[in-house]
Amino acid sequence: MDDHRHIVLIPNVAVIEQVFSKRALKELQVLLPPPAYYSLRGADNLFMRRPGMVMVHMDSLKAGVRFPLHPFYLDFFEFYGAVPAQFMPNSYRQISAFLVLCKSLGLAFSLELFHYFFQVTPQNADGFLSVAARPTRKLFEGAPSSIHDWKTCYFFICYANDRLPVRWNGYPPKAPTPKLTPVLQEAVDKLRLGGVRRLKGLLTIEALSNARIGTARDPWSLL
């Protein structure tokens, strides 16, 4: 059998627990910083809650999510009252690219600016959520059209933050389109300058590191 039950202990950073194939386990070792220690441990089902732990899927790490969470992510999850595990992989690519682009243009990260360009929509009865561009306000293109088996690689990270929701929420609030103030209009114009951008050009290791999302040592491709 090629699957192994593991608990990964990374001092002061994370505790991860799930059933991984050897290939997935090697990939996870790259996505998370050393040192890492392994021992046999059982896996958990998707909707189980554990005190002091947050469930994520490995594809969110591939899309740029890192722990401790970027402050914008805490604002985002708190606003929607949803847990990180609910959002589909390409949602994180959109968010990461937004953060990278804002950083490169010297713009402050804000939910108001994010909500001008993006909306969150439920995808099915299980409560999975998607981040997508509002009509006529597309900033990015080139996300993978199909991501296979991403729901099979969930795991827990030991991460305590009072702002992070702990319950699965299939009915997130609908964010209204912000009214354009002079300050918001200036930021919108800067983000639109240059047209629709390719995600592959934005989601580089160096760009994520500059935006303080990832590290410059991560030797993997996001797309």
C-alpha positions as CSV (number, residue, x, y, z in Angstrom):
1,M,0.0,0.0,0.0
2,D,1.4,3.4,-1.0
3,D,-0.5,5.5,1.5
4,H,0.8,6.5,4.9
5,R,-0.9,8.1,8.0
6,H,1.3,10.9,9.3
7,I,1.4,13.6,11.9
8,V,3.9,16.3,11.0
9,L,5.2,18.4,13.8
10,I,6.9,21.7,13.0
11,P,7.9,23.5,16.1
12,N,6.0,26.7,16.8
13,V,4.4,26.6,13.3
14,A,2.1,23.7,12.6
15,V,0.7,20.2,13.4
16,I,-0.5,18.5,10.3
17,E,-2.5,15.3,10.1
18,Q,-3.9,13.3,7.2
19,V,-3.5,10.3,5.0
20,F,-1.0,11.1,2.2
21,S,0.5,9.1,-0.7
22,K,4.3,9.1,-0.8
23,R,4.2,11.6,-3.6
24,A,1.8,13.9,-1.8
25,L,3.8,13.7,1.4
26,K,7.0,14.7,-0.5
27,E,5.2,17.6,-1.9
28,L,3.9,18.7,1.5
29,Q,7.5,18.5,2.8
30,V,8.4,21.1,0.2
31,L,5.4,23.3,0.9
32,L,6.1,23.6,4.6
33,P,9.4,24.7,6.2
34,P,11.7,22.3,8.0
35,P,12.3,20.8,10.5
36,A,9.5,18.2,10.3
37,Y,9.0,15.0,12.3
38,Y,6.7,12.2,11.5
39,S,4.8,9.5,13.4
40,L,1.8,7.3,12.6
41,R,-1.6,8.8,13.4
42,G,-5.2,8.5,12.2
43,A,-6.9,10.8,9.7
44,D,-10.0,12.9,10.3
45,N,-13.1,13.4,8.2
46,L,-13.7,16.7,6.4
47,F,-16.3,18.2,8.7
48,M,-14.6,17.3,12.1
49,R,-13.7,20.2,14.3
50,R,-10.7,20.1,16.6
51,P,-9.9,22.7,19.2
52,G,-7.0,24.9,18.3
53,M,-6.7,23.5,14.8
54,V,-7.7,24.7,11.4
55,M,-8.3,22.4,8.4
56,V,-6.9,23.3,5.0
57,H,-6.2,21.6,1.7
58,M,-2.8,21.2,0.2
59,D,-3.8,23.1,-2.9
60,S,-4.3,26.2,-0.8
61,L,-0.6,26.0,0.1
62,K,0.2,25.7,-3.6
63,A,-1.8,28.8,-4.3
64,G,0.3,30.8,-1.8
65,V,-1.4,30.5,1.6
66,R,1.0,30.4,4.5
67,F,0.8,30.2,8.3
68,P,0.7,32.3,10.3
69,L,-2.0,33.7,8.1
70,H,-1.5,37.0,6.3
71,P,-3.6,39.7,8.0
72,F,-5.7,40.1,4.9
73,Y,-6.8,36.5,5.1
74,L,-7.9,37.0,8.7
75,D,-10.0,39.9,7.6
76,F,-11.4,37.9,4.7
77,F,-12.3,34.8,6.7
78,E,-13.8,36.9,9.5
79,F,-16.0,38.9,7.1
80,Y,-17.4,35.8,5.5
81,G,-17.6,33.7,8.7
82,A,-16.1,30.8,6.8
83,V,-13.3,28.4,7.4
84,P,-10.2,28.1,5.1
85,A,-11.2,24.6,4.0
86,Q,-14.4,25.8,2.3
87,F,-12.7,27.8,-0.4
88,M,-11.7,26.1,-3.7
89,P,-8.1,26.2,-4.9
90,N,-8.5,28.9,-7.6
91,S,-10.0,31.2,-5.0
92,Y,-6.7,31.3,-3.3
93,R,-4.9,32.0,-6.5
94,Q,-7.1,35.0,-7.0
95,I,-6.5,36.3,-3.5
96,S,-2.8,35.7,-3.6
97,A,-2.5,37.5,-6.9
98,F,-4.5,40.4,-5.6
99,L,-2.1,40.7,-2.6
100,V,0.9,40.5,-4.8
101,L,-0.4,43.1,-7.2
102,C,-1.4,45.5,-4.5
103,K,2.0,45.2,-2.9
104,S,3.8,45.8,-6.2
105,L,1.8,48.9,-6.8
106,G,2.2,50.2,-3.2
107,L,-1.5,49.9,-2.4
108,A,-2.9,49.0,1.0
109,F,-4.6,45.6,1.3
110,S,-8.3,46.2,2.0
111,L,-11.6,44.2,1.8
112,E,-13.2,47.3,0.2
113,L,-10.8,47.2,-2.7
114,F,-11.0,43.4,-2.9
115,H,-14.8,43.5,-3.0
116,Y,-14.8,46.0,-5.8
117,F,-13.3,43.4,-8.1
118,F,-14.3,40.1,-6.5
119,Q,-17.4,38.3,-5.1
120,V,-17.7,35.1,-3.1
121,T,-20.4,32.6,-4.3
122,P,-21.5,29.2,-2.9
123,Q,-20.7,26.3,-5.2
124,N,-22.8,23.4,-3.9
125,A,-24.9,22.2,-1.1
126,D,-21.8,21.1,0.9
127,G,-20.9,24.7,1.4
128,F,-17.8,25.0,-0.8
129,L,-17.2,28.6,-1.8
130,S,-15.5,30.3,-4.8
131,V,-13.9,33.7,-5.3
132,A,-14.6,35.0,-8.8
133,A,-14.3,38.3,-10.6
134,R,-17.3,40.6,-10.7
135,P,-18.7,41.1,-14.3
136,T,-16.5,43.4,-16.4
137,R,-14.0,43.7,-13.5
138,K,-11.6,40.8,-14.3
139,L,-8.0,41.4,-13.1
140,F,-6.5,37.9,-13.7
141,E,-6.5,35.0,-16.1
142,G,-4.8,31.7,-16.6
143,A,-6.0,29.8,-13.5
144,P,-6.1,26.0,-14.0
145,S,-9.4,24.9,-15.6
146,S,-9.5,21.6,-13.7
147,I,-7.9,20.6,-10.4
148,H,-8.2,16.9,-9.8
149,D,-8.5,15.3,-6.3
150,W,-7.9,18.4,-4.3
151,K,-10.6,17.3,-1.8
152,T,-8.5,14.3,-0.9
153,C,-5.6,16.2,0.6
154,Y,-7.1,18.0,3.6
155,F,-5.1,18.2,6.8
156,F,-5.1,20.1,10.1
157,I,-2.7,22.8,11.2
158,C,-2.3,23.8,14.8
159,Y,-3.1,27.5,14.6
160,A,-4.8,29.5,17.3
161,N,-6.3,32.9,16.4
162,D,-9.5,34.2,17.9
163,R,-10.5,36.0,14.7
164,L,-10.5,32.8,12.6
165,P,-14.0,31.1,12.3
166,V,-14.2,27.5,13.4
167,R,-17.6,26.5,12.0
168,W,-18.4,25.5,8.4
169,N,-20.6,28.2,7.0
170,G,-22.6,27.5,3.8
171,Y,-24.4,30.8,3.8
172,P,-21.7,33.6,3.8
173,P,-22.8,37.2,3.7
174,K,-23.0,38.8,0.3
175,A,-20.6,41.7,0.1
176,P,-22.1,44.8,-1.6
177,T,-20.2,46.5,-4.3
178,P,-18.3,49.3,-2.6
179,K,-19.2,52.9,-3.6
180,L,-16.3,54.6,-5.4
181,T,-14.7,57.3,-3.3
182,P,-11.8,59.3,-4.6
183,V,-9.3,57.1,-2.7
184,L,-10.9,53.9,-3.8
185,Q,-11.1,55.2,-7.4
186,E,-7.4,55.9,-7.4
187,A,-6.6,52.4,-6.2
188,V,-9.0,50.8,-8.7
189,D,-7.4,52.7,-11.6
190,K,-3.9,51.6,-10.5
191,L,-5.0,47.9,-10.4
192,R,-6.7,48.2,-13.8
193,L,-3.7,49.8,-15.5
194,G,-2.0,47.2,-17.6
195,G,-5.2,45.2,-18.3
196,V,-5.9,41.6,-17.3
197,R,-2.8,39.9,-16.0
198,R,-1.6,36.3,-16.2
199,L,-1.6,34.5,-12.9
200,K,1.6,32.7,-13.8
201,G,3.5,36.0,-14.0
202,L,2.3,37.2,-10.6
203,L,2.4,34.0,-8.5
204,T,6.1,33.6,-8.4
205,I,8.0,32.7,-5.3
206,E,9.8,36.1,-5.3
207,A,6.5,38.0,-5.7
208,L,4.9,36.1,-2.8
209,S,7.9,36.7,-0.6
210,N,7.9,40.4,-1.4
211,A,4.2,40.5,-0.4
212,R,5.1,38.6,2.7
213,I,2.9,35.7,1.8
214,G,5.5,33.0,1.1
215,T,9.2,32.6,1.3
216,A,11.9,32.9,-1.3
217,R,13.1,29.4,-0.6
218,D,10.0,27.5,-1.7
219,P,11.2,25.6,-4.8
220,W,7.8,24.8,-6.4
221,S,5.5,26.1,-9.0
222,L,2.1,27.5,-8.2
223,L,0.4,26.8,-11.5
